[in-house]
Amino acid sequence: MLAIVRSATISGVRGFPVDVEVHVGSGLPAFQIVGLPDTSCREARDRVRAALQSSGIEWPQRKITVNLAPSDLKKTGPSLDLAIAVGILGAIERIDCALLDDYGFLGELGLDGTVRPVRGALPMGDAVKTNSIVAPAGNGMEMTLLDQQVHPVETLREVIDCLSNHATWADPPDLVAPKSRRKRHDLLDIRGQQLAKLALTISAAGGHHMLMVGPPGAGKTMLARRLPALLPDLTEREALEVTRIHSAAGELSADQVPLVDPPFRAPHHSASPVSLIGGGASSMRPGEISLAHRGVLFLDELGEFTPSALDGMRQPLEERVVRVSRAHSTAKYPAGVLLVASMNPCPCGESGAPGACRCSDAARARYHRRVSGPLLDRFDLRIGVQRPAPSELFAEPQGETSAQVAERVAGARERAIARTGAVNSQIEPGELDSIVPLTNSARTILENAVGQGRLSARGVGRVRSVSRTIADLEGGGDEVTVEQLCLAMSLRVDPFGFGG
């Protein structure tokens, strides 16, 4: 007898439909899974057998062949366990195979018959083109974002009873939007650092990557953690996109569905290139740069990351997408991030303080070489952050709150999007002359900067786009002033010259 069950597998951040074909025929008792399963998928043989027996189903002493179609697509993970078990039940006529056409099945089986949550349930559910989806109760909250009807289950016995009309399906949980968590970090908590706050505002308004260089304790991390509060709320479409990515990475909990805040990711400096960019040998997973999509990727202690990990980010930062190619598969991940990084001016962090730096010239040079010139060139804003003076540190909070700055940022973004459909950091080179026209004075200033080696060809375009953002924040018209251009240049200087 043959039964066909709809399910799905995941690669990268996308789900792919899979037809689980189960044939139970004559021959010596055996259980074989074909169709390019990985190790965890192939081990379903033991999980399914034990789960069925724990659910009161006698194991058929016949030859069982499971084909996972299409056969040229690698199947990863245990998400096909439930579909295989249901297929066996249909093939031995314990349930009606005609009922299976309306359902898709996702879930890992425990040896006791429980149905456990799986990674990537949301994108896999998108790929299953059926009227209803049977999925683990642990994935029930994220599955409510799908258009299909969702039946959350906790045990295989529950699935059998519902398909046999001995019980009714449980209702999916009610979707309750989680509260925003980013408002707890307010810009007003930062004492002093007016230049850094200005750069942070420009970064949020225009989507410009930002590098902060300064000694330990200057407030670089505090500044970076307050950047998400300046960004606009995710739209419904953006929130669903971000939620899918985190579901594919297995980093989505029930109280986070859907993700309503722009993500903030701060990987440790020991992170490998694969963990930052994405990929993997056994299964393709999104990296930190994709998990920060539509939000902020903060690289603290930039000089301590391995050069290979940092240089691997250059192309994704430029193209806003990651393309990973392996011998067995390829994957594409979104990477529209706002990169913020911080580092010390030297290994000891005290460069510039008279008599305080303990580093040799060779040690400082080695430390600076860990961050390549091409990567530095992708930071539109590069500023020095010094420790606040005692009078600033113990003074009353001054300046704008995050909510006030966020309002100005939203206005600047609206002007940019109305002009080109994107934030200013994404202005195409061919659009610069019409969006940021240069006066003779401005042209002379940029020519001198290029001639002195302070700006590259990419840097000229970056400075012009930053000046456009400054003008938008000030509520100005279509024209960018020389003063705004000079301010943009002053925020893009040699990052290792701050220590003196």
N, C-alpha and C positions, 0 to 999 in steps of 0.2 A: 504494500500500500504506500502511496506517495502523498505527502502533505507539504504545502508551501506556506511559509509564514513570513510576513514583512517585518523587517527590522532595519538597522542602520549601524554603521561604524563611523569613526572619526579620524580625520587626518588634518593636522594643523588646527585651524579654527572652523573647518567645514565638516558637515556631516554628509555621508554618502549612503544612499539606499542599498540595502542588501536583502536579497531573497534567500531565506533559509529553506533549502529543499531537503526534506527528510524522507528516506526510503527505507522501509523495513521489509525485508524479504527472506527467502529461505537461504540456508547455508549455515556454516558453523557460527556460533555466537561471536559477534565482534562489534566494535563501535569505532568507526573511522570518521574523521572530519577532514574534508578537502576543501580547496578554494583559497589557498594562500593565507591560512591563519598563522598568527604569531604564537609564541609559546603560551602566553596566558589564555589566548583563545582556544588553543589546542587542548589545554588542560580542562576545558569545559566537560570533557568526557567523564571525568571523575566527579566533578561537582554536580552535573545533571543527574547521574546515576544515583548518587547519595540523596539528592534533594527529592527525586521522585519516590524513592523508597521511604524516605522520612515523611512523605505526604500520603502514604498509604497506597501507592501504586506499585504493583508487582513488575519488576524489570523483565522486559521481553527477552527470552533466550533465543534471539534470532540475529541475523546480520543487519546492522544498522549503519547506513551511510548518510552522512550529512554533507551537503554541498553548499558552500557559501558563494552565491553568484552576485556580481560577476567575478569570475575566477582570477582575473588579472589584477584585482584590487586587493592590496594587503589589508587584512582584517586585524585590528589591534584591540586589546583589552577584553574584559569579560562581559561586555554589554550584550552579547548575543546569547548568553546562557538561557535566559527566559524563553527566547524565541525557539531555541533548540529543544527545550523541554516541551513546549507547547506543540512543536512539530512532531515529536515522538508520540505525544498523546493523540494527535490527529491521525498519524500513520497507523496506530494500533486500534483506532476507532473508539477510543475512550471519550473523545469529543467530536462534534460534527465539523468536518473540514470546511463545509460551506460557510460556517460562521467566521472563519479566519480571514476572509477577504476584506472584512470591514475593520480589522484591527491591525495595529502595529504593536510590537512587543520590545521593550527595552528593560534590561536589568541583569544584575549579577545574582547568582544563586549561592546561598550558603548550604553547607552540608545538611543542616536541619530543615531546609526548605524555605528559609527566609529569603526575601527579595531585597537585595542591598542596593543602595544608590550607586550610580556610575558617573564617571567623569564625562562631561560634554553632553549631558542629556538634552539641553536646549537646542544646540545645533543639530544633534542627531534627530530630535523630534521634528525639526524643520524638514529634514530629508525624507521622513516617512510620510508618504502621500496616501494616508488612509483617513477615514472619517473619525476614528477613535484611536487613542494610544494608551496601552497599558504600561505603566511605568512604576518604579519604586516610589513608595510614599516619601522617602527621603529626598527625592527630586520633585515632589509634587508642587512645591511653591514655584520653582522656575518653569515647570511645564505649563502652569496656568497662563504663561505669556504666549502660548501657541494658539493658533486659530482652531486646531482640532479639539475634540472633546477628550478630556484626560481622565483616566481611571487609575487613581493611585492604589497600589496594593502593597501588602506587607509580607505575604506568604504565597508560595506556589499553590497551597491548598485553596486559598481564597480565589485564585485565578481559575482553578479547576471547577470550583463550585459555581462561579459566576458564568462560565462558559457552558456549564451543564444545566443552567437555569435553576440551580438549587439555592442561589443567593443573588443579591443585587450588588452592583458596583457601588463602592463608596464615593461620596461626593469629593471633588477636589477642594483643597483649602482655599479660603478667601484670601485674595491678594491684598495685602496692606503695604502701602509704600513706606519704606523705612525713613526715619528722620535723618536730616542732614547732619553729618558729623564734622563738617569742615568749619562751622561757624565758631567753634571753640578757640580757634587760633586767630587772634585779632592783631592787626598791624599796630594798633595802639599800644600793645605790650612792648614794642621795641623802643628802647631809649636811644635818642640820637639817630645816627645813620640816615640822615636826610637824603644823601645822594643814593644810597642803596635802596631806600624806599621809592625814590623817583624811578630808578632803573627797574625795580620790581613792577611798578605800575606800567611802564612802557612795555616790559616783557609780556605782561598779561594782556595789554590792549592790542598788541600787534603780533603776538605769538612768536616773539624773538627769543632765541636761545641766549642764555645768560651764564657768565662765569664770574664767580666772586673769589678773589685772592686776598688772604689776610691771615693774621696770627690766630692761634687757638683762643677761643673765648670772645671773639669779636662779634658774634651773633650771626654768622653765615647760615647755620642750620636753622635757627629761629626764623630768619628771613625766608628761607626756602619753604618752610612748612606753612607759611602764611600765604603763599602764592595761590593755592587752590581756592581760597576764600575770595580771591579777586576775580576769578573766572566766572563767566555766566553759567547758569544751570544747564545741565544737559537737556536737550530736547527729547521728546518721546522716542524718536528714531535713534538718536545718539545713545540714549540710555539702553535701548534694546541691543544695539550693536556692541556696546561695552560689556553688557551682561553676557552675551554670547561668548565673547573672548574669555572672560573669567570662568565661565562654565566649562569651556574647552580645556582650560588649564587646571580644572579641578579645584579652583580657589573661590567657589561661590557657596555661601551658607544661606540658610533659609531667611535670616533676618536682613539679608542684603539684596533681596529681589524686589523690584529691579534696582540696579545701582543708580542712584540719583545724583551722586556727586562726581565731579571730574576726578578720575583716579589719581592717587599720589603713590608713587613707588620709589623706594629708596634702597636699592640692593647694596649689600656689603661689598667692599672693595676686593674681596677675594672671589667674587663671582666669575665664572668661566665665560668664555665667548658664547657658548651655546646657551647658557642661562640668560645672557643678556639679549642675544639676537633671536634665539629660537632654533628649533630643529631637534636633533637627537638621533641616536643610532637605532633604537628599537621602535620608538614612536615619535612622530613629529609633534612637538608642543610649542606653543607661543612662548617667547621670552619676555623679559622685563620691559623691553621697549614696546612690545605689543600690549602687555598688560597695562601700560600707562597711556594707551591710545585715548585721545580726547582729554588727556590730563597732563600731569607733570611727572617727569622722570628726573629724580634728584640723585646725582652722583656725588656723594660726599667723599672727601679725600681723593680727588680725581687723580692725583699723582701716584696713588698706591694701586690703582687698577693696572692690570697687565696691558702693555701696549697693543697686543693682538686683540684683546677684548674691546679696547677703545677704538682702534682703527676699523674694526668690523662694523662700527656704528655709523661711519661716515656716509656711506651710500644710503642706508635707510633714513638718515636725517635729511638728506637732500631730496629723496624721492617719496618719503613718507610711506614707504611700503618695504617689507622684507621679503626677499625671494630666496628660498632655501632649496638647493638641489642635492639630492642624494642618489645613490645607485638604485635604490628601490622605489623612490618616490620624490616628488617635488611638492612644495607648499608655498603659499603666499600669505603673509600676515599683514594686517594694517599697522602702521607705525607713525600715526599723526600725533607726535608728542611735542610738548614744550620742555626742552632739556634745560635743566638748571644744575650747575656744578659748582663745587667749591674746593679749594685747595689751599695749602699753606705756601708762603713764598719760598720756603726751603724745608729740608727734612725736619729741622728742629722747630720751625715755625716762627722764629724770632728775628728773621732778617729785617734789617732796617732799624732795629733798636740798638743804640750804641753799646757795644761791649756785650750784648746779650746773645748774639748768634754764635753757635758752636760749630757751624758747618764750614768745611773747606770749600774753596772755589770748585774743585773737582766734584765734590758731593752735590753742590748746588746745580752744577751743569748736568750731572747724571739725573737728578730729580726732574729738571726741566725737560730733558729729552724724552721722558716717559710719556709726555703729551706732545703728539706730533703737530707740526705746523699746519697741515691740512685740516686736522680736527679743530685746532684753535681758530682757524679761519671761519669755521661754521658758527662760532659764537658771535652774534650780532652785538651783544653787550658784554664788555669786559671791564670790571670795576675793581678797585681796591676797597677793602673793608677793614678799617682800623678799630681798635678797642675804643669804646666811648669814654669820654672824659668823666672824671668823678662827678663833676657838676651836672652832667647829663644823666649819669647812671642813677643818681639819687633824686633827680627832679621829678615833678609831677608829669604824668603822660601828656605829650603834646602831639598835635598833628591830627590827621584824619583817621577815622576808624576804617576797618576793612569794608564795611557796608558802604561808606561814603566813596571810597576809592573804587569799589566794584561798580557803583553807579556810573562813574566817569568812564571806567573801562568799557562798560556795556554800550555807552553812547559812542565811544570811539570805534568799537567793533561794528556797530550798526552803520556808521558812515563808511567804513572800509568795505563791508559786505555789499552795501548799496552801490558802491562804485565798481567793484570787480567781482563780487560774489565770494570773496575769501578775505582772510585777514592780511595785513600788509606784508607779513613775512613771506607770503606766497605770491607776491607780485612777480609776474614773468618779466624777464629782461626786456622784451620787446614793448612792454607797457610802461616802463619807467619814464620815458621821455614825455608821454602824455599825462602821467599821473604825478610825476615829480620833475617838472621842467626846470632846467638850470639857467640861472641868470649868468651873466659874464663873471660876476664876482664869485658866485658859487662854483662855476667851472674852474676858475683859477685856483681856488682853494683845493679842490679835489685833484687837479693836475699836479700841484705842488706835493700833496700827500703821496700820490703814486710815484712821483719822481724821487722822493726821499725814501721810498721803500716802506712807508707806513701803512699803505693800503694796497691790496691786490685788486685784480679786476673784479673778483667776487666781492671784495670788501667795499668797492665803490657802490655796487648795487645794494649791499646790505645797509650802508650808511644812508643812502637815499630812501630806502624803505623805512628805516628807523625815524628819519626826519619827517616822513609822511605820518607816522604814528604819533609823533610829538605834536604835529599840527592838528591831528584829529582829536587828541586829548585836550588841546587848548581850544577846541571848538572853532578853529579857523576855517577859512574857505579852501578853495582848490589850490591856492598858491602856498608854497613852502618858503619861509624866509631864510636868509643867510644865517641868522641867529639859531634857528632850529636845526639847520644843517651842521653848524659848528658844535651844538650841544650833542648831536648824534655822533660826531667824530670824537668828542671828548669822552664818550662812553665806550669807545672802542680803541683802546690803547694797548701797549705792551703789557701783558698781564704779570710779567716778572720784573717790571720796573717799579712796582709799588713799594718794594722794600728798600729802595734807595741803592 
